[in-house]
């Protein structure tokens, strides 16, 4: 899988003196139907989240507050680092790529929307197994 298949997507942004508004829609701003949404927050300093790949699931990740880095690797170990720090920017990650998140700022809140419901069998949690898996 090509890391280039990941893309940072700018969400609509409506500026207003009372506070700004952004939103995302299934199959409009993100290229899949949303099946699940979850939050990651209160990450202790120095900790990472993720460290796996998905056989089928696609993700869209947004820093609702604060900042963090998303490190994406392909099966050859080539990597790209995406820094997320704006609530109107999100990272689309297709299935077949390894990912983890690191460098969480204090009080960072991460929103993840996914293309599938939770399925433990969809995870590849060992990088060696991932590097030999065919997608």
ChimeraX commands (.cxc) that place a marker at each C-alpha (Angstrom):
marker #1 position 0.00,0.00,0.00 radius 0.5
marker #1 position 1.25,3.47,-0.79 radius 0.5
marker #1 position 1.64,6.02,1.98 radius 0.5
marker #1 position 0.64,8.57,-0.66 radius 0.5
marker #1 position -2.90,7.17,-0.37 radius 0.5
marker #1 position -3.11,8.99,2.98 radius 0.5
marker #1 position -4.31,12.53,2.64 radius 0.5
marker #1 position -4.90,15.54,4.81 radius 0.5
marker #1 position -8.41,16.82,4.09 radius 0.5
marker #1 position -9.60,20.31,4.94 radius 0.5
marker #1 position -13.13,20.33,6.33 radius 0.5
marker #1 position -15.56,23.17,5.65 radius 0.5
marker #1 position -14.88,26.10,7.93 radius 0.5
marker #1 position -17.40,28.79,8.79 radius 0.5
marker #1 position -15.86,31.71,10.64 radius 0.5
marker #1 position -18.08,33.59,13.04 radius 0.5
marker #1 position -17.25,36.09,15.80 radius 0.5
marker #1 position -19.31,33.90,18.16 radius 0.5
marker #1 position -17.14,30.86,17.38 radius 0.5
marker #1 position -16.20,28.90,14.31 radius 0.5
marker #1 position -17.92,25.81,12.93 radius 0.5
marker #1 position -16.60,22.84,10.94 radius 0.5
marker #1 position -18.28,19.57,10.04 radius 0.5
marker #1 position -17.75,16.34,8.12 radius 0.5
marker #1 position -20.17,14.24,6.13 radius 0.5
marker #1 position -20.14,10.61,5.06 radius 0.5
marker #1 position -19.00,10.09,1.46 radius 0.5
marker #1 position -18.63,13.84,1.02 radius 0.5
marker #1 position -15.67,15.12,3.01 radius 0.5
marker #1 position -14.37,11.66,3.84 radius 0.5
marker #1 position -14.37,8.80,1.31 radius 0.5
marker #1 position -16.37,6.25,3.29 radius 0.5
marker #1 position -19.59,5.75,5.23 radius 0.5
marker #1 position -19.02,6.33,8.95 radius 0.5
marker #1 position -19.79,3.23,11.01 radius 0.5
marker #1 position -18.03,4.12,14.28 radius 0.5
marker #1 position -16.65,7.19,16.04 radius 0.5
marker #1 position -14.44,7.32,19.12 radius 0.5
marker #1 position -12.31,9.77,21.10 radius 0.5
marker #1 position -8.79,9.47,22.49 radius 0.5
marker #1 position -7.96,11.89,25.32 radius 0.5
marker #1 position -6.02,12.27,28.58 radius 0.5
marker #1 position -2.98,10.61,26.98 radius 0.5
marker #1 position -0.08,10.79,29.47 radius 0.5
marker #1 position 3.10,12.53,28.30 radius 0.5
marker #1 position 5.36,10.31,26.23 radius 0.5
marker #1 position 2.70,7.70,25.48 radius 0.5
marker #1 position 1.71,6.47,22.03 radius 0.5
marker #1 position -1.63,5.18,20.78 radius 0.5
marker #1 position -2.31,2.77,17.94 radius 0.5
marker #1 position 0.51,0.57,16.71 radius 0.5
marker #1 position -1.45,-1.57,14.29 radius 0.5
marker #1 position -2.86,-1.86,10.78 radius 0.5
marker #1 position -6.31,-2.78,9.54 radius 0.5
marker #1 position -7.21,-5.34,6.90 radius 0.5
marker #1 position -10.46,-3.54,5.97 radius 0.5
marker #1 position -11.07,-0.48,8.16 radius 0.5
marker #1 position -10.40,3.04,6.89 radius 0.5
marker #1 position -10.02,5.96,9.30 radius 0.5
marker #1 position -10.32,9.71,9.41 radius 0.5
marker #1 position -8.47,11.35,12.32 radius 0.5
marker #1 position -8.96,14.92,13.60 radius 0.5
marker #1 position -7.25,16.81,16.44 radius 0.5
marker #1 position -10.31,18.40,18.08 radius 0.5
marker #1 position -8.06,20.11,20.60 radius 0.5
marker #1 position -4.31,20.31,21.00 radius 0.5
marker #1 position -1.94,18.48,18.72 radius 0.5
marker #1 position -0.34,15.11,18.00 radius 0.5
marker #1 position 1.55,13.33,15.24 radius 0.5
marker #1 position 0.27,10.38,13.22 radius 0.5
marker #1 position 3.07,8.12,11.97 radius 0.5
marker #1 position 2.08,5.96,9.00 radius 0.5
marker #1 position 4.20,3.12,7.58 radius 0.5
marker #1 position 3.77,0.80,4.64 radius 0.5
marker #1 position 4.78,-2.86,4.56 radius 0.5
marker #1 position 8.31,-1.92,3.44 radius 0.5
marker #1 position 8.79,0.27,6.53 radius 0.5
marker #1 position 8.67,3.55,4.59 radius 0.5
marker #1 position 7.05,6.16,6.78 radius 0.5
marker #1 position 5.40,9.56,6.78 radius 0.5
marker #1 position 4.58,11.77,9.76 radius 0.5
marker #1 position 1.45,13.93,9.74 radius 0.5
marker #1 position 1.14,16.62,12.42 radius 0.5
marker #1 position -2.47,17.39,13.28 radius 0.5
marker #1 position -3.21,20.59,15.21 radius 0.5
marker #1 position -6.29,22.21,13.62 radius 0.5
marker #1 position -9.85,21.03,14.16 radius 0.5
marker #1 position -10.74,21.73,10.51 radius 0.5
marker #1 position -8.02,19.38,9.17 radius 0.5
marker #1 position -8.21,15.61,9.26 radius 0.5
marker #1 position -6.08,12.73,8.05 radius 0.5
marker #1 position -7.60,9.99,5.91 radius 0.5
marker #1 position -5.82,6.65,6.29 radius 0.5
marker #1 position -6.92,3.77,4.05 radius 0.5
marker #1 position -6.73,0.17,5.16 radius 0.5
marker #1 position -3.43,-1.65,4.65 radius 0.5
marker #1 position -1.16,0.88,6.38 radius 0.5
marker #1 position 0.46,0.70,9.82 radius 0.5
marker #1 position -0.19,3.68,12.09 radius 0.5
marker #1 position 0.44,5.04,15.54 radius 0.5
marker #1 position -0.04,8.42,17.22 radius 0.5
marker #1 position 2.58,10.17,19.37 radius 0.5
marker #1 position 3.65,13.55,20.75 radius 0.5
marker #1 position 0.27,14.36,22.28 radius 0.5
marker #1 position 0.10,17.88,23.67 radius 0.5
marker #1 position -1.45,18.49,27.08 radius 0.5
marker #1 position -5.24,18.16,26.88 radius 0.5
marker #1 position -5.18,16.92,23.26 radius 0.5
marker #1 position -8.44,15.36,22.07 radius 0.5
marker #1 position -8.41,13.06,19.05 radius 0.5
marker #1 position -11.57,12.19,17.09 radius 0.5
marker #1 position -11.46,9.04,14.95 radius 0.5
marker #1 position -14.21,8.06,12.52 radius 0.5
marker #1 position -14.04,4.61,10.93 radius 0.5
marker #1 position -15.55,2.75,8.00 radius 0.5
marker #1 position -16.33,-0.40,10.00 radius 0.5
marker #1 position -17.71,-1.42,13.36 radius 0.5
marker #1 position -15.16,-2.70,15.87 radius 0.5
marker #1 position -13.81,-6.12,14.88 radius 0.5
marker #1 position -10.76,-7.48,16.73 radius 0.5
marker #1 position -10.06,-9.79,13.78 radius 0.5
marker #1 position -9.52,-6.79,11.48 radius 0.5
marker #1 position -6.43,-5.67,13.44 radius 0.5
marker #1 position -2.87,-6.64,12.58 radius 0.5
marker #1 position -0.92,-5.89,15.76 radius 0.5
marker #1 position 2.46,-7.37,14.81 radius 0.5
marker #1 position 4.58,-5.40,12.32 radius 0.5
marker #1 position 6.32,-8.53,11.00 radius 0.5
marker #1 position 2.94,-10.12,10.23 radius 0.5
marker #1 position 1.82,-6.82,8.66 radius 0.5
marker #1 position 4.89,-6.61,6.43 radius 0.5
marker #1 position 4.08,-10.00,4.89 radius 0.5
marker #1 position 0.30,-9.55,4.64 radius 0.5
marker #1 position -1.12,-8.96,1.16 radius 0.5
marker #1 position -3.84,-6.35,0.81 radius 0.5
marker link #1:1,2 radius 0.2
marker link #1:2,3 radius 0.2
marker link #1:3,4 radius 0.2
marker link #1:4,5 radius 0.2
marker link #1:5,6 radius 0.2
marker link #1:6,7 radius 0.2
marker link #1:7,8 radius 0.2
marker link #1:8,9 radius 0.2
marker link #1:9,10 radius 0.2
marker link #1:10,11 radius 0.2
marker link #1:11,12 radius 0.2
marker link #1:12,13 radius 0.2
marker link #1:13,14 radius 0.2
marker link #1:14,15 radius 0.2
marker link #1:15,16 radius 0.2
marker link #1:16,17 radius 0.2
marker link #1:17,18 radius 0.2
marker link #1:18,19 radius 0.2
marker link #1:19,20 radius 0.2
marker link #1:20,21 radius 0.2
marker link #1:21,22 radius 0.2
marker link #1:22,23 radius 0.2
marker link #1:23,24 radius 0.2
marker link #1:24,25 radius 0.2
marker link #1:25,26 radius 0.2
marker link #1:26,27 radius 0.2
marker link #1:27,28 radius 0.2
marker link #1:28,29 radius 0.2
marker link #1:29,30 radius 0.2
marker link #1:30,31 radius 0.2
marker link #1:31,32 radius 0.2
marker link #1:32,33 radius 0.2
marker link #1:33,34 radius 0.2
marker link #1:34,35 radius 0.2
marker link #1:35,36 radius 0.2
marker link #1:36,37 radius 0.2
marker link #1:37,38 radius 0.2
marker link #1:38,39 radius 0.2
marker link #1:39,40 radius 0.2
marker link #1:40,41 radius 0.2
marker link #1:41,42 radius 0.2
marker link #1:42,43 radius 0.2
marker link #1:43,44 radius 0.2
marker link #1:44,45 radius 0.2
marker link #1:45,46 radius 0.2
marker link #1:46,47 radius 0.2
marker link #1:47,48 radius 0.2
marker link #1:48,49 radius 0.2
marker link #1:49,50 radius 0.2
marker link #1:50,51 radius 0.2
marker link #1:51,52 radius 0.2
marker link #1:52,53 radius 0.2
marker link #1:53,54 radius 0.2
marker link #1:54,55 radius 0.2
marker link #1:55,56 radius 0.2
marker link #1:56,57 radius 0.2
marker link #1:57,58 radius 0.2
marker link #1:58,59 radius 0.2
marker link #1:59,60 radius 0.2
marker link #1:60,61 radius 0.2
marker link #1:61,62 radius 0.2
marker link #1:62,63 radius 0.2
marker link #1:63,64 radius 0.2
marker link #1:64,65 radius 0.2
marker link #1:65,66 radius 0.2
marker link #1:66,67 radius 0.2
marker link #1:67,68 radius 0.2
marker link #1:68,69 radius 0.2
marker link #1:69,70 radius 0.2
marker link #1:70,71 radius 0.2
marker link #1:71,72 radius 0.2
marker link #1:72,73 radius 0.2
marker link #1:73,74 radius 0.2
marker link #1:74,75 radius 0.2
marker link #1:75,76 radius 0.2
marker link #1:76,77 radius 0.2
marker link #1:77,78 radius 0.2
marker link #1:78,79 radius 0.2
marker link #1:79,80 radius 0.2
marker link #1:80,81 radius 0.2
marker link #1:81,82 radius 0.2
marker link #1:82,83 radius 0.2
marker link #1:83,84 radius 0.2
marker link #1:84,85 radius 0.2
marker link #1:85,86 radius 0.2
marker link #1:86,87 radius 0.2
marker link #1:87,88 radius 0.2
marker link #1:88,89 radius 0.2
marker link #1:89,90 radius 0.2
marker link #1:90,91 radius 0.2
marker link #1:91,92 radius 0.2
marker link #1:92,93 radius 0.2
marker link #1:93,94 radius 0.2
marker link #1:94,95 radius 0.2
marker link #1:95,96 radius 0.2
marker link #1:96,97 radius 0.2
marker link #1:97,98 radius 0.2
marker link #1:98,99 radius 0.2
marker link #1:99,100 radius 0.2
marker link #1:100,101 radius 0.2
marker link #1:101,102 radius 0.2
marker link #1:102,103 radius 0.2
marker link #1:103,104 radius 0.2
marker link #1:104,105 radius 0.2
marker link #1:105,106 radius 0.2
marker link #1:106,107 radius 0.2
marker link #1:107,108 radius 0.2
marker link #1:108,109 radius 0.2
marker link #1:109,110 radius 0.2
marker link #1:110,111 radius 0.2
marker link #1:111,112 radius 0.2
marker link #1:112,113 radius 0.2
marker link #1:113,114 radius 0.2
marker link #1:114,115 radius 0.2
marker link #1:115,116 radius 0.2
marker link #1:116,117 radius 0.2
marker link #1:117,118 radius 0.2
marker link #1:118,119 radius 0.2
marker link #1:119,120 radius 0.2
marker link #1:120,121 radius 0.2
marker link #1:121,122 radius 0.2
marker link #1:122,123 radius 0.2
marker link #1:123,124 radius 0.2
marker link #1:124,125 radius 0.2
marker link #1:125,126 radius 0.2
marker link #1:126,127 radius 0.2
marker link #1:127,128 radius 0.2
marker link #1:128,129 radius 0.2
marker link #1:129,130 radius 0.2
marker link #1:130,131 radius 0.2
marker link #1:131,132 radius 0.2
marker link #1:132,133 radius 0.2
marker link #1:133,134 radius 0.2
marker link #1:134,135 radius 0.2
view
